[in-house]
């Protein structure tokens, strides 16, 4: 039902005073800092022109839109131009002529009968949210077919009295489902025009109303927490009889990189209480899962995530039972982790790393900003007191502060890792106290970036894409650098999956991370992953792909030197880890070793191997039953049949279905 009287009214809101053009302006705010702006202009009935631009550490879109609607609010013409988040050109259009809707962009083209659905632009400004919400509010049952594919519906529509700039406004929050893995929440004003889209990192809100962001965000989070709690109640299964037994399993021994046939594993509560052969007694009344020769592995670890709402379900469904969050809002992450641990939100175990950055135009969108040694030490103390395991240094930290942060962190027992700050190189960061380096591109920038290059900008991607293939990986400079990493016991978090699409994909190509899930994903999630990677003009894509092969080559040489590698993704929650592991195998690391990297190896790096990382008596009951043998074909890690985390049993098919995916 419509929550306010205007909700089922015409698509066109009133024009400005005197019938002139109506202009809605918006601020783009990233963690309290202005990052851009947007506007929607209404020059006449049924015509809407928009502009949306923001800066995210040198990236960010600059999109102009023009939409023409008929009297019933149906789309008749769309034009989208500008550049996308990675600065690739955007040219998208929709036309209605002779009873046919025709669309095309740099990534796709198609057609459908007029009136057969609502076209969702691949690259859109902020106005799309309001227009889709208006169409849904008019539609029977608040459900509409999408073009080129999929369906959207309103899951919830709730009115709220909100104080904005000293006055009470009657807004309503609309939850639009069907576009991705969880509903999109949008705030509409009294005329059903977009008022705000808010999130912990970047928000878009009507100019002058910026102070209302915390109120709207808290309301969104309350709604999401209630929804998450209902899912947790439905999808978390506790063993009947108090015990759980896996029988006839092929058990992966991560300590020895071997497979034990016909194994039995007994779980009581949150601990493994017995591991043995087929003759191992099963406690009376235990819930028995006959593995039928399937492979039982320790729960997987993703060592580079940034948790957002809904991510926990995808992590568990993918067999990931522990993650390391490498930068997030301190208070929001603490609340989410508490809900995970309490079972009121579905999610893995979480180790937290506190992000520290310096001030400037490329400051990270989350974490703590410091300028002086005293501020740096105070930030470390704050994270240590909150139970964090690690400090992550970001790109705008002044290099002289790096050893200060490293010493303060090590004094408190915290690990130190991060991006390489602009003005330093990877060797200098290691010598200043880094225990670990995030992202393989920073290894290449050690050799490809000059003293005047600002590596806070997208240069940190483009320089490696353009020149990485030319770096002699077996030359004396690279060998000497790897010697330094060996001597300092430095860990690498390569995040190869995060660069695969960026370096190798043209517009229209499906992100290789998601390609194996193409027929299981929500239709609009598939479309949005076809945007392509870095702009590659003048036929440069082949060179970018050669540079990507060099990234894999660097990781293999590090592994050959016994430099510890951790499997982190910094990409789509849950679904990207399997591809990260595939890339390690593609680089030349044996599958059993790769599986060990993502289990016992990660646990050792984080000092958790006494409680996790292998299937042994006394360790945590974090287990994954796979259909197939990942020691022969690492892709089998996608075939999750049963996941156990904290001793609670999950059916991956149920988890995937809850986020709009088809089960395996």
N, C-alpha and C positions, 0 to 999 in steps of 0.2 A: 504494500500500500504506500501511497505518497505520504511523506511525513509532514508536509506543509501545503497550504492551499495552492501555491504557485507551481508545485512540483509537476503536475500533469498539464501545465499550460503550454502555450506555443513555444517553439524552439527559440524564437527571437525575443530577447529581453527588450525592455523599453529603451528608446534612444535618449540621448542627452537632453538637457533643458532646451526648449524651443525647437526640438526635432533635429538638432544637429548631431554630428558624429559623437558616438559614445566611445570613450577610451578607458580601458581598465589597465592599470599599471601594477607591476609586481616587483618585489625584491627577491633576489636569490641569495640565501644566507647559508654559509657553510660554518657550522659550529660557532655561531655567534658573529662571524665575520662576513661582511658583504663580499659576494663572489660574482655577481652579475645582475641582470635585470631582464624583465620581460614585459610585453604589453599585448593587449588584444584590442583592435580597433573595429568599431561597428559603423562604417560609413553609410550604410543603408540597409534596408530590410533584406535579410538572407545573405549578406556579404560580411565576411569576417577576415581580417588581416592580423597576423601575429608575428611577433619577433621574440626570440628566446636565445639568450647567450649567457654563458658563465665561464669562468676560468678555474680549472682544477689542476694546479701545479703545471701550468702550461698547456694542458689539454682542455677539452670542453667544446661543446657545440656552439654554432652561431647559425640559427635556423630561422628562415622567414617562411611563413605559410599564408596562403590565401584559400579560403573555402567559400563556395557558393552553395546555398541550401534553397530548396523550394519552400512553398508555403507550409508544407507538412513537416518540414525539418529534414527531409531526405537529402543526401549528398548528390550534388550535380556536377561539381568541379572542385578539384583540389590541386594546388601547386605547392611544392615544398622545395626550397633551394637553400644553399649555404654549404656549411661543412659540418661533419659529424664530430663525435667526441675525440676521435683521433685525427681530425682535420682532413678527412677524405671528402671530396666533393659530393654534394647531395643534389639530386635532380629527380624528383618524384612527382607523378601526376596521375590524376583520375579524371575521366570525362564520361558524361552520360549523353549518348547520342543514339537516336533511332532504336530506343528500347534496350540498349546494351551499355553496361558499365565496363570501361576499359581502363586498365591501370598499367603503369610501367615505372621502373626505377632502375638504378644501376645494378640492382641485384635480381630483379624479377619482372615478369609481365604476365598479364592474364585478363580474362573478361568473364562477365556473368550477366544474366538478365537484370535489367533495372528493377530495383525494389527487392532483390533477392537477399540482401544482407547489408551490413554496415562495414565499409572498408576501413581497416586500421592501417594508417600510414606506418611504413617502416621507420622513417625518421620524422619525428613530430615535435611540434612545440607544445606549450602547455595547454593550448586551447582544445586539443583532442580529448583531454580528460573531461572537460565540461560538456562537449558535444556528445560524447559517448554516453555520459551519465544522463543527459537530457533525452537521448534516444531510448535508453533503457527505461527511464521513468514513464515514457509514453507507451512503451511496448506492452502487449498482453503478458501478464505474469512477470513483467520486468526482465524478460529474457529475449535475446536477439541473436540471430545468426551473424557470424562475422565473415568477412571476405579478406583474403582468399579462402580461409578455412577456420573452423572452430566456432565457438559459441561463448557469449558472455551473459552474465546475469547479475542481478543485485542480490547479494547475500544478506545485506543489512542496510537499513536506512533509518538513521536516528537523529532527531532534532535536538539541538543544544542551545541554551542561552549562554553566550560567551561575551565577556567584556572586551571590547576592542576600542582602544584609544579613548577610554573613559565613558564609552556608551555601550549599552547592552545590544547585542546583535543576535538575531535568531538564525543560526547556521544549521546545516545538517551534514552529517558525516555519512558518505555513501561508500559501501564496500563492494567493489566490482570484482567479481570472480571470473575466471576463465582465460585471463590474459597470461598467467604465469603459474608459479607454484603456490602462491598464496594470494588472497584478495588484495587489490590495490585500494587504498583508502584515500578518498578525496573529500575536501570540505567545500560545500557549495553555499552561496549566499542566498538572500531572499528571492532573487530572480533566477536561481539555478545556474548562475555563472560561477566559474571557479573562484573560490576564495583562497584556498591554500592546499598545498601538498607538503606534508611535513615528514621529516625523518630525523634520526639522531645525527646524521652527517649533513645533508644538504636539504634545505627547505625552500619552497617557493610560496610567497604569501603576498597578499595585497599590500601595496606600499602604504606605510604608516601603521600597519598592524603587526610589525615584527615582534613586538613585546608579547603577543598572544601565542607565539610558537610553543613555549613550554606547556601552556594549558592545552593546546590542541594535541601536542605530542603525548602528553600524559593520558588524554582521553583515548587516543589511538591505542596506546600500549595497554590500557585497561581492557579495551575491547579484544585486542589480540591475545592477552593473557587468559581471558575467559574462554576464548575459542581454543587456545592451546591446551588448557586444562581439560576441556571436554574430550579432545583428541587423545590426550594421555590416558584418561580413564578408559577410553574405548580400546586403545591399541596396545597397551602394556599388559602382558600376560604373565602372571606369577605362577611358578610351577605348582601343580596340584600335589598334595602330599608332602610339601616342604622340601623336596629334593628333585633334582633333574639329572637324568642319565643319558649320555650319548653312547650308543653301542655300535659296534661294527664300523667304526669310522677309520678313514685314512688320516692319521694325525700328523700334521706338519710340526716337526721338531725344529723350531727356529734357532735353537742353540747350535745344532749340528747340521742345519740345512738339509734335513733328510725327512723321509716319510715313514711313519710306523704303521704297518697294516693292522686291521682288525682291532682297533683300540677301543677302550671304554674310558669315559671321563665322567666323573660324578661331581655335581655341584650342589652345595648346601648353602643357601643364602647367597652371599656375595663372594664366596670363596670356592675354589676347586679343592675338593677333599680327597679325591682318588684319581689316579691315572694308571691304567694298566691294560692288560690284554683282555681277550674275550672272556676269560674266566673270572674277571673282577666282579665281586658281588654287587648287585644293585640293591639299594635300600628298599625295604618293603614300602609300597605305596608311591614310589617315586614316579614322576612323569618320565617316560622313556621315549627317546627319539632315536629310531633305528636309522643310522646314517646310510645304510645300503652301499657302503663303499665310497661314499662322498668324502670330501676332504674337510677336516676340522682344523681351522687355523686360529691363532690368537687374534683378538680384535685388532684391526688395523689402526694406524696412527696417521693423521694428517697434521703435519708440523707447520703449516702456514695457512691459517684461516683468519677471517674477520667476521665473527658471527653476527648474523642479523636474524630477524624474525622468520621462522619457518626453516632455517638452515638445519636445525637439529634433527628434523625428520629425515631429510635427505642424507645426512651423515650416517644415521643409524641404518637406514635402508640400504646403504652402500657398504655396510660392514665396518664402518669407522666408529670405534668405541672411545677413542681419545683424540682430542685435538689440542693444538697450541694456538691460542689467539694472539696474533702479533700486532695488535693495535686496535683499540676500541674505546668507546666512552666508558670511563671508569665505573660510574654508578650504574649505568644500564647493563653493562656486562656482569657486574656483581649480582644484580637482581636476576639476570637470566641464568647464571651459573647456579644460583640458589634454587631456582625453579627446576633446573635439570636434576640437581642432586635430591630435591624433595619429590621428584616424580610428577610435578604439576605441569611440566612442559617436557616434551620428548627431546632428548639430546644426549650427546656423549659426555664423557668426563672432559674437563677443561683445565689446561694449564695456561696461565696468563703471562703475557709479556707486556710491560709498560712502555709505551712509545714516548720518546722525548725528542723534540725538535726545536730549532731556532726560529726566530721571527723572520718574516719576509714574505714576498709575494708567492712563494712556492711552499709555504708551511703546510704540513700534513693536516688533513681535515679532522684529525682527532688527536688525542694525547695531550701532553703537557709541553708548553713552550717556555724555554729558559733563555736567559741572556748572560748570566754571570755564573761563576763557579759555585757561589752560595746557592743560587736558584737550582743549579744542576744537582747539587748534593741533596737539597731538600726534596726534589722530585724523586730521586732514587729512594730516599727514606720513606716517602709517601707510598711508593709502590711496594717496597719491602715490608712495611708495616701492614699492608693490605693482603699479604700472602702471595705476592707475585713471584714467579720463578726466574724471570729474565727481564732485562732491559733491552729495548730495541731503539737504536739511534737512527734518526732520520736525516734527510739530505741537507737541511738548512742549518744544522748544528755548526757553529764556528769550530773549525778543526782544533784550536787550542783547548776546547772544552772536552774533547773526546777522552784524553787520558784522565781527566778529572771524573768524568762519569764512569769510566771503566774501573778506576780505583774504588770509588764509593760503592759501586755495584759489587765488586769482588769482596770488599770488606763486609758486605751484608750477605754474602753467599749467593749472589745472583749472577747468572750468566750475562754476557754482553754480545749483542749481534746488531745487524742492521744493514741499511743502505750505506754506501760510502758517501760521506758528506762532500759537497762541492768544495773544491780546493784541496782535497786529499785524494790519494789513490788507495787501492785495496791493500797493497803492501804496507803503506803507512798506517792504515787502520788496524791491521793485524799487530803491527809493532806497538801501536798505542793501546792495545788491550782487547781488541775484538776476539771473542771465542768462536764466532760464526759469522758467515757472510750470507745475507739474503740476496738471491737472484744472480744467475750466472752471467748476466750482462755486465755486472760490475767487475767480473774477472777480466773481461775483454777490455773494458774501459781503462784498466790498468795500463794498457798498451796503446789504446786508440784515442784517448782523450788528451788534449794538450793543456798547458797551464791556464790558458784563457777560456777554456770551455766550461760552460755552466752545466754541470751534470744533474742539476735539479730539474732541468727542462726536458722536453721530449727528446732532446739530443741523446739522452741515455739509452733510448731505443733506436733512433734513426742512425746514429753513428755506428752502432754495432750491426744493424741490418745492412748498411752500405759497405762496411769495411771488414766485417768479421771473417768473411771467407778468406781474406788475404792474410790473416794472422798465421804465422808459422807455429803450429801447436807443438812441434817437436824441436823448435829452435831453442837456443840457449837462454833467451830471455824468459820464455814461458817455463822452461824446466827450472830455472832459478827461482821463479815465483812459486812454483809448486813445491820446491824444496823448502821455502819459507813456511808454507802452510803445513808441511809435514813437521817441521821443527817446532812450530807453535801449537800443534795438535788442533788446527783450525777445522771447524765443521763447515760444510757447504749445504745450503738450502737452495738448490738450483731453480726451482719452479719452472721447469721446462714446459709444462703444459700451458702456462700463462703466456709464453712467447710463441707457441706453435701457430695459432691462428694469426697473431699479430704479424709474423714474418712471412707466412706462407700462403695466406688465403686472399683471393680476389673477391670483389663484391659478387654476391650470389652463391659463393661456396659456403657450405655448412661448416661451422667451427668444428675442427677435428675432435675436440674434447667431447662434443655432444653427438657426433655422427653415429656412434654405436647405439644411441638411444633414439634416433630420429623417429622411428615409428611408435615410440612409447611416450614421447613428449607432448605436452599441450601444443596445439597447432601454432599458436602465436609465439610460443617459446622457440619453436623451430625457425620461424620467419626471422625473429629478432637476432638469431645467431648466424644469419647469412649476410651480415653487414660487411664482411671482409676485414682485412687487417690494416696495417700501415699503408698510407697512400704510396703507390709504387709507379710513378710516372716514367715515361720513356722506356718502358720494357724492363724496369729494374727488378721485377718480381723474381726472376730466375736468380739474380744475385742475392736477393734477400733469402731465398730458399737455401742457397749454398751457405750463407752465413748461419742459417738455422742448423744445418748439418754440422757446422763448426761448433755450435753450442753443445751438441751431443758429443762431439769429439772431445771437448774440454772436460765434460763430466766423466767420460770413460777414462781419460788420462788421470784424472783425480782419483778415481776408484782404483786404477792400476797401482797408484802410489799409496794406497790404503788411507787416503784422506777420507774421514767419515762423511757420509752423505746422508741427509735426512730427506724424506719424501714429503715435501710441502707443495701446495697447489696455488694458492692465492687466486682461485678461479671458482667456477660454479661449485657450490657446496656439494660434497658427497660424490657427485658424478665425475669430477675431474681427477680424483686420485687414481682410479684404474688407468687412465690415460698417462698420467705421470709415470706410473710403474711400467707401462708398455714402452714409454720412451727410453727408460733406463735399459730395458732389454734390447730395444732397437740400437742403442748406443754400444751394446756389446757386453752388458753385465748379465750373467746367467740368471734365469728366473728365480731359482731358489735363493740366490743372494739378494735379489731385489725384494723378494717377500720378507727376508730377514731385515732389510733396511727399514721396511714399513712396520715392523713389529719390535723385535728385540733390539734392533739398532737404535730406533727412536727412543725406546725406554732407557737404554744405556746413556744416551746423550743427555737425557733429562734426569738422570739419577733415579729412575723409577724401575729399574730392571729387577730389583728384589721383590716387586709386587706385580709386575706386568711384563708383557712382551713375549711370554712363552706360556705353554700349557704345562703347568707343574703344580704339585700339591702346595697349597697355601697361597697361591697367587689369586689375583682377582678373577672373578667369573666373567671375563670379557672374551667371548668366543664367536666364531662365525663358521657356519656350515655352508660349504660351497659345492655346487654341482660341477664336477670337473676337477682337474689336477693343475693348480696354478704353478707347480714346480716344473711342469712341462709346457703349459700355455698360460702365461700370466694373465691373459684376458679372462680366464675363469674367475678372477676376483669379482667380476660383475655378476656372477651367477649366485647371488646370495639366496639361500633357502631359509636359514634360521640365523638370527642374530641375538646374542645374549650380552647385555651390558648391565653391570651392577647386579647380576643374578636375575634380571628381568628378561623375559623371552619376547622377541618381536618377530612377526611375520613380515618380511620385506614387501611382499605383494600388497599387504594391507597398508603399509607405510607409503609406498609409491602411489597407490590409489588415492590416498588422502591428500596428496599434493597435485592431483590431476594427471598423473602418469598412468599408463597401462602397466599392469604387472608383467613380469617376465614370462 
